[in-house]
Amino acid sequence: MARFQKSIFTELAVYKRKKVEAGQRMIDLSIGSPDLPPPDYVMEELSRSVQDPSLYRYSLEGTPELLQAIAAYYERRYGVTLSAHKQVLMTMGSQDGLVHLPLVVTNPGDVVLVPDPGYTAYAAGISLAEATLYPMALQEENHFLPDLEQIPEEICQKAKLLILNFPGNPVPALATHEFFAQVVAFARKHQIIVLHDFAYSELYYEQKPISFLSVDGAEEVGIEFNSLSKSFNLAGCRIGYVVGNETVIEGLQRLKTNLDYGVFLPIQKAAIRALTETSSFSDDLRAIYKERRDCLVQGFRSIGWDVNEPPASMFLWARVPEGFQSTDFTYAMMDEAGIVVTPGVAFGAGGEGYVRISLAQEKKLLEKAVLNLKESDLLERGKQSL
């Protein structure tokens, strides 16, 4: 338990609660939890299924119908052909699989290559497995892609797992086909398993993200996690999946049969409906997030904060004004503008100098956040420190 100290997320929540109790109105842009509902037809399926008394038994694993729906979805969306029986595994949300996979593929002391900054669950899983985390810097000048050639040879020899996340959290960058091809060659050379976290695959704007498994040779070296949490706003239902290399899938399945009893069957039925229904839901969802992105980016730029426009995901990854560090700026935002964001350093040392800002709030609150920041003197103070 010494590896699991209270996180900065907990500290921020406590500080926010104190501000609210003191009477200050807060706009929380720190949470990456969808604020919109699932499709009507998915909620209707869930409502109908929970009335079936035969569906309250243990599910144990993903039903054949769900696994086939996932395989068909990947074929339709990414042109990737999968064996539903051997290459698809249901998880209790993607984080369930992400955290447990290092237990399957590493021994204590083995190295896991992780993006820095990166999603905090990666470090949690590595700690559980008593493996060693090696951070791969994501730098703006390299389009937030890790430079695999900079990883020392002795680290490559010890590495068993490489974790990637595009579109990313907290960095909403996109990978290129050329980069993924380099990853495949790198993994083959060093006999490393690749885990690609694809949870934000459907939240994109001008350019559709690439599935790692669509690249030649990817299924030989890796797997891809996905989820219905962000794509279909089913975050609380806790259902996701992993696809790809059947040896790795079999190993994770073996572990999970010793840990849990599967996902509630009505939720699986709702997931099947989400994956198979033909509707405009995904396009409509992207349009809402794009409107929010444009509102916040243009609003911040209009008051002197030149933030980058993300190509995907539900976050802005914004460089803090000159004169601030990420944590200082985060607390100043709460104190002086009533806005809660997440300091970049919460996602690793490479996140220093940035904050993560969530788009999971309605547009009028985003407009109010811009106004609050404008009425504070934070941006002016940053300019004066130059």
C-alpha positions in Angstrom: 0.0 0.0 0.0 3.0 2.3 0.4 2.9 2.5 -3.5 -0.6 4.0 -3.4 -0.5 7.4 -1.7 -3.3 9.9 -1.9 -3.3 11.4 -5.4 -3.5 15.0 -6.4 -7.0 14.3 -7.7 -8.1 13.7 -4.1 -6.3 16.8 -2.9 -8.1 18.9 -5.6 -11.5 17.4 -4.6 -10.9 18.2 -1.0 -9.9 21.8 -1.8 -12.8 22.2 -4.2 -15.2 21.1 -1.5 -13.8 23.6 1.0 -14.3 26.4 -1.6 -17.9 25.3 -2.2 -18.6 25.1 1.5 -17.3 28.6 1.8 -19.9 29.8 -0.7 -17.8 30.0 -3.9 -19.3 28.7 -7.1 -17.0 26.4 -8.9 -16.9 25.2 -12.5 -15.3 21.8 -12.5 -13.3 21.2 -15.7 -11.1 18.6 -14.1 -13.2 15.4 -14.6 -13.1 13.3 -17.7 -16.5 11.8 -17.1 -19.2 12.2 -19.8 -22.0 14.5 -18.8 -24.3 13.4 -21.6 -26.6 10.4 -21.7 -26.2 7.3 -23.7 -28.4 6.8 -26.8 -32.1 6.4 -26.1 -32.1 3.0 -27.7 -29.3 1.8 -25.4 -31.2 3.0 -22.3 -34.4 1.3 -23.6 -32.5 -2.0 -24.1 -31.1 -1.8 -20.6 -34.5 -0.9 -19.1 -36.1 -3.9 -20.9 -33.4 -6.3 -20.0 -33.4 -5.6 -16.3 -37.0 -6.8 -16.2 -35.9 -10.3 -17.3 -35.5 -12.4 -14.2 -33.3 -14.9 -16.1 -30.5 -12.3 -16.5 -29.5 -12.0 -12.8 -27.1 -14.9 -12.8 -23.3 -14.7 -13.0 -22.3 -13.8 -16.5 -18.7 -15.2 -15.9 -17.5 -13.7 -19.2 -18.6 -11.9 -22.3 -21.5 -13.6 -24.1 -20.9 -14.9 -27.6 -23.3 -12.3 -28.9 -21.3 -9.5 -27.3 -17.9 -10.8 -28.5 -19.3 -11.1 -32.0 -20.7 -7.6 -31.9 -17.3 -6.3 -30.9 -15.6 -8.1 -33.7 -18.2 -6.9 -36.2 -17.8 -3.3 -34.9 -14.0 -3.5 -35.5 -14.5 -4.8 -39.0 -16.9 -2.1 -39.8 -15.1 0.9 -38.2 -11.4 0.0 -38.8 -11.3 -2.8 -41.4 -9.7 -5.1 -38.8 -10.8 -8.8 -38.9 -10.9 -10.5 -35.5 -11.8 -14.0 -34.2 -14.6 -13.3 -31.7 -13.7 -16.5 -29.9 -9.9 -16.0 -29.7 -9.1 -12.4 -30.1 -11.8 -10.5 -28.1 -12.2 -10.3 -24.4 -14.8 -8.3 -22.3 -13.5 -6.3 -19.4 -15.2 -4.2 -16.7 -14.4 -1.0 -18.5 -11.0 -0.6 -20.1 -9.3 0.4 -16.9 -10.0 -3.0 -15.4 -7.9 -4.6 -18.1 -5.3 -1.9 -18.2 -4.5 -2.2 -14.6 -4.4 -6.0 -14.5 -2.4 -6.6 -17.7 1.0 -6.0 -16.2 0.3 -8.9 -13.8 -0.1 -11.2 -16.8 3.0 -10.2 -18.9 5.6 -9.0 -16.4 7.6 -10.3 -13.5 8.8 -8.1 -10.6 11.6 -5.9 -11.9 10.7 -6.1 -15.5 10.4 -2.7 -17.3 7.2 -1.2 -18.7 7.6 1.7 -21.2 4.9 4.3 -20.4 4.1 7.7 -21.9 5.0 10.7 -19.8 2.6 12.4 -19.2 0.3 9.5 -19.2 -3.0 8.2 -17.8 -2.5 7.4 -14.0 -3.9 3.9 -14.2 -0.8 2.7 -16.1 1.4 3.4 -13.1 -1.1 1.7 -10.7 -1.0 -1.5 -12.7 2.8 -1.5 -12.9 2.9 -1.0 -9.1 0.6 -4.0 -8.6 2.8 -6.2 -10.7 6.0 -4.8 -8.9 7.4 -4.0 -12.3 9.5 -0.9 -13.1 8.1 2.1 -15.0 10.2 3.8 -17.6 8.8 7.1 -18.7 8.8 8.0 -22.4 8.7 11.8 -22.9 5.8 13.2 -24.9 7.1 16.6 -26.2 5.3 19.2 -28.2 8.2 19.6 -30.7 7.8 15.9 -31.5 4.0 16.1 -31.9 3.6 14.4 -28.5 4.9 11.1 -30.0 7.5 9.2 -27.9 10.9 8.9 -29.6 11.6 5.2 -29.4 15.2 5.6 -30.6 16.0 7.6 -27.4 15.2 4.6 -25.2 18.6 3.1 -23.9 19.4 -0.4 -25.2 19.7 -1.8 -21.6 16.1 -0.6 -20.9 14.8 -2.2 -24.2 16.4 -5.5 -23.1 14.5 -5.4 -19.8 11.2 -4.1 -21.2 8.3 -6.5 -21.6 5.4 -4.1 -22.2 5.0 -0.8 -24.2 1.9 1.3 -23.4 0.6 3.8 -25.9 -2.5 6.0 -25.9 -3.7 7.8 -29.1 -5.9 9.9 -28.9 -4.5 10.4 -25.5 -5.3 11.3 -22.0 -4.1 13.8 -20.9 -2.5 14.7 -24.2 -5.1 14.7 -27.0 -2.6 13.8 -29.7 -3.0 11.5 -32.7 -0.6 8.8 -33.9 0.3 8.4 -37.5 0.4 5.3 -39.6 4.2 5.7 -39.9 4.7 5.9 -36.2 2.6 2.8 -35.5 4.7 1.0 -38.2 7.8 2.0 -36.2 6.2 0.7 -33.0 5.6 -2.7 -34.7 9.2 -2.9 -35.8 10.5 -1.8 -32.4 8.3 -4.4 -30.6 9.5 -7.2 -32.9 13.1 -6.3 -32.5 13.0 -6.3 -28.7 10.2 -8.9 -28.2 8.0 -6.4 -26.4 4.2 -6.6 -26.1 2.3 -3.4 -27.2 -0.8 -2.2 -25.3 -2.6 0.5 -27.2 -5.3 2.3 -25.1 -7.9 3.4 -27.7 -10.6 4.6 -25.3 -11.1 7.9 -27.1 -11.4 6.4 -30.5 -14.8 7.9 -31.3 -14.1 11.4 -29.9 -12.4 13.1 -32.8 -12.9 16.2 -34.9 -11.2 16.7 -38.3 -9.3 13.4 -38.6 -10.4 9.9 -37.6 -7.9 8.2 -35.3 -6.0 5.1 -36.5 -6.5 1.7 -34.8 -3.1 0.2 -33.9 -4.4 -3.2 -35.1 -5.0 -1.8 -38.6 -1.3 -1.6 -39.1 0.5 -4.5 -40.7 2.0 -6.8 -38.1 0.3 -5.2 -35.1 -1.7 -8.3 -34.2 1.6 -10.2 -33.9 2.9 -7.9 -31.2 0.0 -6.2 -29.5 -3.5 -5.6 -28.2 -5.9 -2.7 -28.2 -8.2 -1.7 -25.3 -11.4 0.1 -26.0 -14.5 1.0 -24.0 -18.1 2.1 -24.3 -17.6 4.7 -21.6 -16.6 7.6 -23.8 -17.9 6.5 -27.2 -21.5 5.8 -25.9 -21.6 7.6 -22.6 -21.8 4.4 -20.6 -19.1 5.2 -18.1 -21.0 4.1 -15.0 -21.9 0.8 -16.6 -18.3 -0.4 -16.5 -18.0 -2.4 -19.7 -15.1 -2.4 -22.2 -13.0 -4.9 -24.1 -9.6 -5.8 -25.4 -8.8 -7.2 -28.9 -5.7 -8.4 -30.7 -3.0 -10.9 -30.0 -4.7 -14.2 -28.9 -1.9 -15.3 -26.6 -2.0 -12.1 -24.6 -5.9 -12.2 -24.6 -5.8 -15.8 -23.3 -3.4 -14.8 -20.5 -5.6 -11.9 -19.4 -8.7 -14.1 -19.6 -7.1 -16.7 -17.4 -6.3 -14.0 -14.8 -9.8 -12.5 -14.9 -11.5 -15.9 -14.4 -9.7 -15.9 -11.0 -10.7 -12.3 -10.1 -14.3 -11.6 -11.2 -17.6 -13.0 -12.3 -18.2 -10.8 -15.4 -20.5 -7.9 -16.2 -24.2 -7.8 -15.5 -26.0 -9.4 -18.5 -28.4 -6.5 -19.1 -25.4 -4.2 -19.5 -23.9 -6.6 -22.0 -27.2 -6.5 -23.9 -27.1 -2.7 -23.9 -23.5 -2.8 -25.1 -24.5 -5.1 -28.0 -27.2 -2.6 -29.0 -24.8 0.3 -28.9 -22.2 -1.5 -31.1 -24.7 -2.8 -33.6 -27.3 0.0 -34.0 -27.0 2.2 -37.1 -27.7 5.8 -36.0 -26.2 9.3 -36.1 -25.3 9.2 -32.4 -21.5 9.2 -32.8 -21.7 12.0 -35.3 -24.0 14.0 -33.1 -21.7 13.4 -30.0 -18.7 14.6 -31.9 -20.5 17.7 -33.0 -21.3 18.6 -29.4 -17.8 18.1 -28.3 -16.4 20.1 -31.3 -18.7 23.0 -30.4 -17.4 22.9 -26.8 -13.8 22.7 -28.0 -14.2 25.6 -30.3 -16.0 27.6 -27.6 -13.3 27.1 -25.1 -10.3 27.4 -27.4 -11.5 30.5 -29.1 -12.7 32.0 -25.8 -9.3 31.5 -24.1 -7.5 32.8 -27.1 -9.7 35.9 -27.2 -8.5 36.9 -23.6 -4.8 36.2 -24.3 -4.3 32.5 -23.5 -3.0 30.8 -26.6 -4.1 27.2 -26.0 -3.7 24.4 -28.6 -6.7 23.1 -30.4 -7.0 19.4 -29.8 -7.7 17.1 -32.8 -9.4 14.5 -30.6 -10.6 13.4 -27.1 -12.5 15.4 -24.5 -9.6 17.5 -23.2 -7.5 20.6 -23.8 -3.8 20.2 -23.0 -2.9 23.8 -22.3 0.5 25.3 -21.5 0.2 27.4 -18.4 1.0 31.2 -18.6 4.6 32.3 -18.1 5.5 32.7 -14.4 3.4 29.8 -13.2 4.0 26.1 -12.5 1.1 23.7 -13.3 0.1 23.1 -9.6 0.4 26.8 -8.7 -1.7 27.8 -11.6 -4.3 25.1 -10.8 -4.9 26.5 -7.3 -4.8 30.1 -8.5 -7.6 29.1 -11.0 -9.7 27.8 -8.2 -9.0 30.7 -5.8 -9.4 33.6 -8.3 -11.6 32.3 -11.2 -13.6 29.5 -9.6 -12.4 27.0 -12.2 -11.1 23.5 -11.4 -8.6 22.0 -13.8 -6.0 19.3 -13.4 -2.3 20.1 -13.2 -0.2 18.4 -15.8 2.3 17.1 -13.3 -0.4 14.8 -11.9 0.2 12.7 -15.0 4.0 12.5 -14.7 7.0 14.8 -14.5 6.6 15.5 -18.2 3.3 17.2 -17.6 4.9 20.1 -15.7 4.0 23.4 -17.4 0.6 22.2 -18.6 -2.9 21.8 -17.3 -5.6 19.4 -18.5 -9.0 21.0 -19.1 -12.1 18.8 -19.6 -14.8 19.5 -22.2 -17.4 17.4 -20.2 -19.5 20.4 -19.3 -22.3 22.2 -21.1 -21.4 25.1 -23.4 -22.8 27.9 -21.1 -20.5 26.7 -18.3 -17.5 26.8 -20.6 -18.4 30.4 -21.6 -18.7 31.3 -17.9 -15.3 29.8 -17.3 -13.8 32.0 -20.0 -15.5 35.1 -18.4 -14.3 34.2 -14.9 -10.8 33.9 -16.1 -11.0 37.2 -18.0 -12.3 38.9 -14.9 -9.4 37.6 -12.8 -5.9 39.0 -13.3 -4.2 35.6 -13.7 -3.2 36.0 -17.4 -2.1 39.6 -16.9 0.0 38.5 -13.9 1.7 35.9 -16.1 2.6 38.6 -18.6 4.0 40.9 -15.9 6.3 38.1 -14.7 8.2 38.1 -18.0 
